[in-house]
Amino acid sequence: MTARDYVEVSKPRIVVVLVITAVTSYLAATRFDATPGVAWDVDWFTLGFLTLAGALASMGASALNHYYDRDIDKVMERTARRPIPAGRLLPKSVLAYGIAVSAVSVIIAWFTLNPVATGMIALGIFFYVIIYTAWLKRSNASNIIIGGFAGSAASMAGWAAVTGSMDLLGFLVGWLVFMWTPPHFWCLAIRAREEYASVRVPMLPVLIGNQKTASYILLNTAILLPYSVAIAFFGPGVLYTAVAAVSGSLMLAYHYKLTKNPTPEFAWKAYKVTAPYLVAIFVALAVDALFYYPLPIQLLS
């Protein structure tokens, strides 16, 4: 047992991505709060505790995911070397760690953020641990679709930390994560199809095969691209729109190629190439708020 093992069950890469979406949503929301047009007017106390509570929430939920999936993790080659199946951490230790860190995250949020932001953090934990991990992952092919809302909650928490509520634009921005998650994750599921099948986890490629899954991936991305660009009609400007159009088009191109070559190897390439999409579009959203330049249609309104 080492500190590195606890870091591993905390899934640090996911923590970083979700913290980035929360922080960038916070920064973007500063242009749409009670003093619209004043961007990046940061309350460092709030932003600091948003980062801390969000990171702890992601760490705790990830640890509980490791605990719950310990039986199937030991069967799949991709996960067999994780700390619990490899015997480096006891299941009860990971369970206690996950519960404690999740609880601390919500407590910190309650005393330092507003109730809406706290609720979003708690909702993110609930969706990832209960809705996705414990309920849908092993029972329904919609697992990653509905479970994707756990990622949206991080963005919505960041937005609500500024506005104190969940307005339309904050919801639409958070929904980007929800729409991006299935096509991104299904690429990984194609690569790991045989492993998921071996433990009877009904990921989409297991049920309908790689070719049809690739078609669903392309369809989802074809919806995500115009959706992401259309968000500009509700406030974001030129920089955000350009990044949304370019990064979304890159995803669409790779997912189109995936329909022509739905192999595990190319699915893995598509997964890695399109992984930075979420970070890129949320960073663009925050920077756009600071260096805002309206679209021509916004100048006419």
C-alpha positions in Angstrom: 0.0 0.0 0.0 1.4 3.4 -1.1 0.2 6.9 -1.6 0.5 6.2 -5.4 -2.2 3.5 -5.1 -4.6 5.9 -3.5 -3.8 8.4 -6.3 -4.6 5.7 -8.9 -8.0 4.8 -7.4 -8.7 8.5 -7.5 -8.4 8.6 -11.3 -6.3 11.8 -11.5 -6.8 12.3 -15.2 -10.5 12.5 -14.7 -10.0 14.8 -11.7 -7.9 17.2 -13.8 -10.5 17.3 -16.7 -13.5 17.8 -14.4 -11.7 20.5 -12.4 -10.8 22.3 -15.6 -14.4 22.2 -16.7 -15.5 23.6 -13.3 -12.9 26.4 -13.2 -13.4 27.4 -16.8 -17.2 27.4 -16.4 -16.7 29.7 -13.3 -14.5 32.1 -15.3 -17.0 32.1 -18.3 -19.9 32.8 -15.9 -18.3 35.9 -14.6 -19.3 37.7 -17.8 -22.9 36.7 -17.3 -23.5 37.3 -13.6 -25.0 40.3 -11.8 -22.5 42.6 -13.5 -22.6 41.4 -17.1 -19.7 42.2 -19.3 -17.1 42.2 -16.4 -15.2 39.0 -17.1 -12.8 37.2 -14.8 -13.8 39.2 -11.8 -12.7 36.4 -9.6 -13.4 35.7 -5.9 -10.3 33.7 -5.2 -11.8 32.2 -2.0 -14.8 30.8 -3.9 -12.7 29.6 -6.9 -10.1 27.9 -4.6 -12.8 26.0 -2.6 -14.6 25.2 -5.8 -11.4 23.6 -7.1 -10.8 21.7 -3.8 -14.4 20.5 -3.4 -14.6 19.5 -7.1 -11.3 17.6 -7.0 -12.3 15.8 -3.8 -15.7 14.9 -5.2 -14.1 13.4 -8.3 -11.5 11.5 -6.3 -14.1 10.1 -3.9 -16.5 9.0 -6.6 -13.7 7.4 -8.6 -12.5 5.4 -5.5 -16.0 4.1 -5.0 -16.1 3.1 -8.6 -12.9 1.1 -8.1 -14.5 -0.5 -5.0 -17.7 -1.5 -6.7 -16.0 -2.8 -9.9 -13.3 -4.8 -8.1 -14.9 -8.1 -9.2 -14.9 -7.4 -12.9 -11.6 -5.4 -12.7 -9.7 -8.6 -11.8 -11.0 -10.4 -14.9 -10.3 -7.7 -17.5 -6.7 -7.4 -18.6 -7.0 -3.6 -18.9 -7.9 -3.3 -15.2 -6.4 -6.3 -13.6 -3.4 -4.4 -12.3 -5.5 -1.8 -10.5 -4.7 -1.5 -6.7 -7.7 -3.6 -5.5 -7.5 -6.6 -7.9 -3.7 -6.6 -7.7 -3.9 -6.8 -3.9 -2.1 -3.6 -3.1 -5.2 -2.0 -1.4 -7.9 -3.7 0.7 -11.4 -3.2 -0.7 -12.6 -1.9 2.7 -9.8 0.7 2.7 -10.8 2.0 -0.7 -14.5 2.1 0.4 -13.7 4.1 3.5 -11.5 6.4 1.5 -14.1 7.0 -1.2 -16.9 7.7 1.3 -14.8 9.9 3.5 -13.4 12.0 0.6 -16.8 12.3 -1.1 -18.4 13.5 2.2 -15.6 16.0 2.9 -16.1 17.4 -0.6 -19.8 18.1 0.0 -19.1 19.5 3.5 -16.5 21.9 2.2 -18.8 23.0 -0.6 -21.7 23.6 1.8 -19.6 25.9 4.0 -17.8 27.8 1.2 -20.0 27.8 -1.9 -23.7 28.4 -2.5 -26.4 25.8 -2.2 -26.8 25.3 -5.9 -23.1 24.7 -6.5 -23.0 22.3 -3.5 -26.1 20.5 -4.9 -24.4 20.1 -8.3 -21.2 18.6 -6.7 -23.3 16.2 -4.6 -25.4 15.3 -7.7 -22.2 14.5 -9.7 -21.1 12.0 -7.0 -24.6 10.5 -6.9 -24.8 10.0 -10.7 -21.4 8.5 -11.1 -21.5 6.2 -8.1 -25.2 5.2 -7.9 -26.8 5.8 -11.3 -23.8 4.8 -13.5 -21.6 2.5 -11.5 -24.1 0.6 -9.3 -27.2 0.6 -11.5 -26.7 1.2 -15.2 -23.2 0.0 -16.0 -24.0 -3.7 -15.7 -27.7 -3.6 -16.7 -28.3 -1.3 -19.6 -26.6 -0.1 -22.8 -27.7 3.5 -21.9 -25.2 3.3 -19.0 -22.7 5.9 -20.3 -25.4 8.1 -21.9 -27.2 8.8 -18.6 -24.1 8.4 -16.5 -22.5 11.2 -18.5 -24.4 13.7 -16.5 -21.9 13.2 -13.7 -19.4 15.2 -15.8 -22.0 17.9 -16.6 -22.5 18.5 -12.9 -18.9 19.7 -12.5 -19.4 22.4 -15.1 -22.7 23.4 -13.7 -21.2 23.6 -10.2 -18.6 26.0 -11.6 -21.3 28.1 -13.3 -23.5 28.2 -10.2 -20.6 29.2 -7.9 -20.7 32.5 -9.7 -24.4 33.0 -10.5 -26.0 31.3 -7.5 -28.4 29.6 -9.8 -28.6 27.4 -12.9 -29.6 29.6 -15.8 -30.1 28.5 -19.4 -26.6 29.2 -20.6 -25.0 27.4 -17.6 -27.2 24.4 -18.3 -26.4 24.4 -22.0 -22.6 24.6 -21.3 -22.8 21.8 -18.8 -24.8 19.7 -21.3 -21.8 19.8 -23.7 -20.1 17.3 -21.3 -23.2 15.1 -21.4 -23.2 15.1 -25.2 -19.5 14.5 -25.6 -19.2 11.6 -23.2 -21.0 8.8 -25.1 -19.2 9.1 -28.5 -15.9 9.6 -26.7 -16.3 6.6 -24.4 -17.8 4.3 -27.0 -14.5 4.6 -28.9 -12.8 3.1 -25.8 -15.6 0.5 -25.5 -14.9 -0.7 -29.1 -11.3 -1.2 -28.2 -12.2 -3.1 -25.0 -15.2 -4.9 -26.5 -14.0 -8.4 -25.8 -13.1 -7.6 -22.2 -16.5 -6.0 -21.5 -18.1 -9.1 -23.1 -16.1 -11.4 -20.8 -17.7 -9.8 -17.7 -21.1 -9.3 -19.3 -21.1 -5.5 -19.1 -23.6 -4.4 -21.8 -21.5 -1.7 -23.4 -22.9 -0.8 -26.9 -20.3 -2.6 -29.0 -20.9 -5.8 -27.0 -24.6 -5.6 -27.9 -24.6 -4.4 -31.5 -21.0 -4.8 -32.7 -18.3 -2.3 -33.7 -19.8 -1.2 -37.1 -23.2 -0.1 -35.7 -21.5 1.5 -32.7 -19.3 3.5 -35.0 -22.5 4.7 -36.7 -24.0 5.8 -33.4 -20.7 7.5 -32.5 -20.9 9.5 -35.8 -24.5 10.4 -35.3 -23.9 11.7 -31.8 -20.9 13.7 -32.9 -23.0 15.1 -35.8 -25.5 16.4 -33.2 -22.7 17.6 -30.8 -21.1 19.8 -33.5 -24.0 22.1 -34.4 -25.2 22.1 -30.7 -21.8 23.4 -29.5 -21.7 26.1 -32.2 -25.4 27.1 -31.5 -24.5 27.9 -27.9 -23.0 31.1 -29.3 -26.5 32.4 -29.9 -26.9 32.6 -26.1 -23.8 34.7 -25.4 -20.3 33.4 -26.2 -18.4 35.1 -29.0 -16.1 34.5 -31.9 -13.2 32.7 -30.2 -15.5 30.1 -28.6 -17.4 29.6 -31.8 -14.3 29.1 -33.9 -12.8 26.6 -31.4 -16.1 24.7 -31.2 -16.4 24.5 -34.9 -12.8 23.4 -35.5 -12.5 20.9 -32.7 -16.0 19.5 -33.4 -15.2 19.1 -37.0 -12.0 17.2 -36.1 -14.1 14.8 -33.9 -16.6 14.4 -36.7 -13.8 13.6 -39.3 -12.2 10.9 -37.1 -15.6 9.4 -36.2 -16.5 9.3 -39.9 -13.2 7.4 -40.5 -14.2 5.1 -37.7 -17.3 4.0 -39.6 -15.1 3.0 -42.5 -12.6 1.3 -40.2 -14.3 0.2 -37.0 -11.3 -1.7 -35.6 -10.1 -1.6 -32.0 -6.9 0.0 -33.2 -8.5 2.9 -35.0 -11.1 3.3 -32.2 -8.3 3.8 -29.8 -6.7 6.4 -32.1 -10.0 8.2 -32.3 -10.4 8.1 -28.6 -7.0 9.7 -28.0 -7.3 12.2 -30.7 -10.7 13.5 -29.6 -10.0 13.3 -25.9 -8.7 16.9 -25.7 -11.9 18.2 -27.2 -13.6 18.9 -23.8 -10.6 20.8 -22.4 -10.1 22.8 -25.6 -13.8 23.9 -25.8 -14.0 24.8 -22.1 -10.8 26.7 -22.1 -12.0 28.6 -25.2 -15.2 29.4 -23.4 -13.3 31.0 -20.5 -10.8 32.9 -22.7 -13.7 34.0 -24.9 -15.3 35.6 -21.9 -12.1 37.6 -21.2 -11.4 38.6 -24.8 -15.0 38.8 -25.9 -15.7 39.8 -29.5 -19.3 39.3 -30.7 -20.4 37.4 -33.7 -22.0 39.5 -36.5 -25.4 38.2 -35.6 -24.9 39.3 -32.0 -24.1 42.8 -33.1 -27.4 43.0 -34.9 -29.4 41.9 -31.9 
